[in-house]
């Protein structure tokens, strides 16, 4: 294997570099970075080296679920269509932060699981037969009051592996080791994030890129132990119905 932080050994897909499609919201797009090169896809390109082509399909404000009267769903994004047409060998999906906004999660938490699972399957069914990875969003450190922080920090680490039916890219672990969360609440700030408490800065995007690089270089993993797709989907629905619903129930945002 390559040295930590060094470029990966060149690998080829269909006679050329492996194409990595980074799918996501503004955190994939790179909001808060100093340049496109310091977004997480930009830094991932540098880490992986010339055997890979990393493509950024991040869409600002994108959600997993469909919102009535809104075109924020990633499904409706031009970048979604572009990502499907990119003939990827690898897809990294990093979505969910915007679904944790109170106005969305309160009404859509029961739809999050099947719609996210459908998104994964949509990419897996492409003719290029890509390996599909799901990445956690970074934890929130005192983000805007209209977000349900507990969904991102507490629900997603348990929910996303069940939706993916596989281990996910552990973005939150990297952030929590650097900026520990205190109890059930969030530390007031983290020096890997910009002032809004949600979007990483260049250092934070570097941490995401390293976590994704590490996941891509590991041997391809199978499903969660003792689980098949049907069992994983049932487990994910149960997590959403318990933890996800509980976060909605305790939030004043959902009572508005």
C-alpha distance (Angstrom), angle and dihedral (degrees) to the residues before:
residue distance angle dihedral
X1 . . .
X2 3.81 . .
X3 3.79 119.6 .
X4 3.82 114.9 -90.8
X5 3.78 109.0 -77.9
X6 3.79 92.2 7.0
X7 3.79 125.5 118.0
X8 3.77 117.7 -79.9
X9 3.77 119.2 -112.4
X10 3.81 107.5 -92.0
X11 3.77 113.4 -92.4
X12 3.75 126.2 -172.6
X13 3.77 132.8 -139.4
X14 3.79 119.5 -164.4
X15 3.80 90.6 -18.7
X16 3.81 97.7 -44.6
X17 3.80 142.3 58.7
X18 3.79 117.3 -45.4
X19 3.79 111.3 -98.6
X20 3.81 115.1 -134.1
X21 3.81 116.5 -163.2
X22 3.81 111.9 -158.7
X23 3.81 106.1 -157.3
X24 3.78 121.3 -171.4
X25 3.77 151.0 85.8
X26 3.81 132.9 -68.5
X27 3.81 90.8 -49.6
X28 3.80 88.6 62.1
X29 3.81 91.3 40.3
X30 3.80 88.5 56.0
X31 3.79 105.6 -116.0
X32 3.79 106.2 176.4
X33 3.80 95.1 27.2
X34 3.78 120.5 117.9
X35 3.82 93.2 -126.1
X36 3.81 141.1 -7.4
X37 3.80 87.9 -95.9
X38 3.81 90.9 61.5
X39 3.81 95.7 49.1
X40 3.78 112.2 105.2
X41 3.83 93.3 -100.0
X42 3.80 89.4 48.0
X43 3.79 92.5 51.5
X44 3.81 91.0 42.2
X45 3.81 88.9 57.4
X46 3.79 90.3 55.4
X47 3.81 92.2 47.4
X48 3.80 95.5 47.9
X49 3.78 96.2 44.2
X50 3.78 132.8 -158.6
X51 3.80 96.9 -31.0
X52 3.80 88.8 73.9
X53 3.79 138.1 52.9
X54 3.81 110.4 -152.9
X55 3.80 115.1 -156.9
X56 3.81 123.1 -163.7
X57 3.81 113.8 -140.8
X58 3.81 96.7 163.8
X59 3.82 115.6 146.2
X60 3.80 119.2 -160.2
X61 3.80 112.4 -119.1
X62 3.80 94.9 6.3
X63 3.80 121.3 159.5
X64 3.79 132.6 -166.0
X65 3.78 94.5 -133.7
X66 3.78 127.8 61.7
X67 3.80 115.1 -108.4
X68 3.78 120.1 -155.0
X69 3.79 111.5 -115.5
X70 3.79 91.7 10.0
X71 3.78 133.8 97.0
X72 3.80 93.7 -159.6
X73 3.81 95.4 109.4
X74 3.79 112.4 112.0
X75 3.79 87.3 -133.1
X76 3.81 88.7 68.0
X77 3.79 94.8 46.2
X78 3.81 123.3 109.1
X79 3.79 85.8 -135.8
X80 3.80 89.4 61.9
X81 3.78 90.6 57.3
X82 3.80 90.9 44.1
X83 3.80 91.3 51.2
X84 3.80 91.4 51.9
X85 3.80 89.9 51.4
X86 3.81 94.6 47.9
X87 3.83 94.8 85.7
X88 3.81 92.3 -130.5
X89 3.78 124.1 -163.5
X90 3.81 89.7 -165.7
X91 3.81 130.4 26.4
X92 3.81 123.0 -164.9
X93 3.81 112.6 -166.8
X94 3.81 116.5 -162.8
X95 3.80 109.5 171.7
X96 3.78 138.1 129.3
X97 3.79 106.2 81.8
X98 3.80 94.0 100.9
X99 3.81 92.0 43.5
X100 3.82 86.3 63.9
X101 3.80 91.3 66.7
X102 3.78 108.1 115.6
X103 3.76 94.6 -122.0
X104 3.80 89.7 57.6
X105 3.82 107.4 31.8
X106 3.80 93.2 47.7
X107 3.81 90.0 61.1
X108 3.78 102.7 25.5
X109 3.81 108.9 38.8
X110 3.81 91.3 106.6
X111 3.82 90.7 52.7
X112 3.80 96.0 48.3
X113 3.81 95.9 82.0
X114 3.82 101.0 50.3
X115 3.80 93.9 39.6
X116 3.82 93.3 49.5
X117 3.82 90.4 46.4
X118 3.80 89.3 51.2
X119 3.81 90.3 51.2
X120 3.80 90.9 53.3
X121 3.79 91.4 49.0
X122 3.80 91.6 47.7
X123 3.79 90.4 60.4
X124 3.81 94.1 39.8
X125 3.82 89.7 55.3
X126 3.82 94.7 56.7
X127 3.79 115.6 120.6
X128 3.81 89.6 -115.9
X129 3.85 87.3 62.9
X130 3.80 95.4 -141.5
X131 3.77 126.9 -165.2
X132 3.80 104.7 -112.5
X133 3.81 121.7 -147.6
X134 3.79 127.6 -173.2
X135 3.80 117.3 -148.7
X136 3.78 126.1 -161.5
X137 3.79 117.0 -121.3
X138 3.80 113.4 -115.9
X139 3.80 115.3 -92.4
X140 3.78 118.1 -96.6
X141 3.79 120.0 -112.5
X142 3.79 106.5 -163.3
X143 3.79 96.0 -39.0
X144 3.82 125.4 175.7
X145 3.79 115.1 -45.8
X146 3.79 93.4 -117.4
X147 3.82 91.4 68.8
X148 3.80 124.5 87.1
X149 3.79 97.1 -130.2
X150 3.80 91.4 -172.3
X151 3.79 90.9 62.8
X152 3.80 93.2 57.8
X153 3.80 97.0 37.0
X154 3.80 100.2 35.6
X155 3.79 112.7 18.7
X156 3.80 103.4 39.3
X157 3.84 97.0 55.9
X158 3.81 87.8 60.3
X159 3.79 98.8 32.9
X160 3.81 104.3 46.6
X161 3.85 97.3 58.2
X162 3.79 88.7 54.2
X163 3.80 92.7 49.2
X164 3.81 90.7 48.1
X165 3.82 91.7 40.2
X166 3.79 85.2 -142.0
X167 3.80 139.3 70.1
X168 3.80 111.6 -71.7
X169 3.80 130.0 -138.8
X170 3.83 100.6 -84.0
X171 3.80 100.4 -132.7
X172 3.79 92.4 150.1
X173 3.79 92.9 55.4
X174 3.80 91.1 58.1
X175 3.81 92.3 49.3
X176 3.81 94.4 43.6
X177 3.79 91.5 51.9
X178 3.80 90.4 52.3
X179 3.83 97.8 36.9
X180 3.81 109.4 19.4
X181 3.77 118.1 -146.7
X182 3.78 112.7 -127.4
X183 3.78 113.4 -127.1
X184 3.77 114.4 -58.7
X185 3.79 92.9 -25.2
X186 3.76 132.2 68.7
X187 3.77 129.8 -98.5
X188 3.79 108.8 -108.7
X189 3.79 94.4 -113.9
X190 3.78 145.6 -7.3
X191 3.78 125.7 -150.6
X192 3.80 89.8 -136.6
X193 3.81 90.2 67.0
X194 3.78 135.2 66.1
X195 3.79 120.3 -118.8
X196 3.82 95.9 -78.8
X197 3.82 91.1 69.5
X198 3.82 92.0 -129.5
X199 3.80 111.9 67.1
X200 3.80 120.2 66.2
X201 3.77 125.0 -127.2
X202 3.79 122.2 -136.9
X203 3.81 92.1 -74.7
X204 3.80 91.9 49.4
X205 3.78 92.0 48.4
X206 3.79 87.7 50.7
X207 3.80 89.5 56.2
X208 3.81 90.3 51.3
X209 3.81 91.4 48.4
X210 3.80 91.6 51.4
X211 3.81 92.0 49.2
X212 3.80 91.3 50.0
X213 3.80 91.8 45.7
X214 3.79 90.6 52.2
X215 3.81 91.5 49.9
X216 3.80 92.9 49.1
X217 3.79 92.9 51.1
X218 3.79 94.9 51.0
X219 3.81 117.9 94.4
X220 3.79 110.6 -88.3
X221 3.78 107.6 -86.0
X222 3.77 127.8 -140.2
X223 3.78 130.4 -135.8
X224 3.77 122.1 -57.6
X225 3.82 110.9 -72.3
X226 3.79 111.7 -80.4
X227 3.79 93.0 3.0
X228 3.76 137.1 110.9
X229 3.81 127.4 -171.8
X230 3.80 93.8 -88.2
X231 3.80 92.8 49.3
X232 3.80 91.7 46.5
X233 3.79 92.1 50.3
X234 3.80 91.5 50.2
X235 3.80 90.2 49.1
X236 3.80 91.2 48.5
X237 3.79 91.6 50.6
X238 3.80 89.0 50.6
X239 3.81 92.0 51.9
X240 3.81 90.9 49.1
X241 3.80 91.6 47.1
X242 3.81 92.7 51.1
X243 3.81 112.3 26.7
X244 3.80 95.5 22.9
X245 3.77 93.3 47.8
X246 3.81 91.3 44.7
X247 3.80 91.4 55.7
X248 3.79 89.5 50.5
X249 3.80 91.6 47.6
X250 3.80 95.2 51.1
X251 3.80 95.3 45.6
X252 3.78 119.1 95.2
X253 3.79 86.8 -150.5
X254 3.79 90.2 70.6
X255 3.79 91.6 53.4
X256 3.80 93.7 57.5
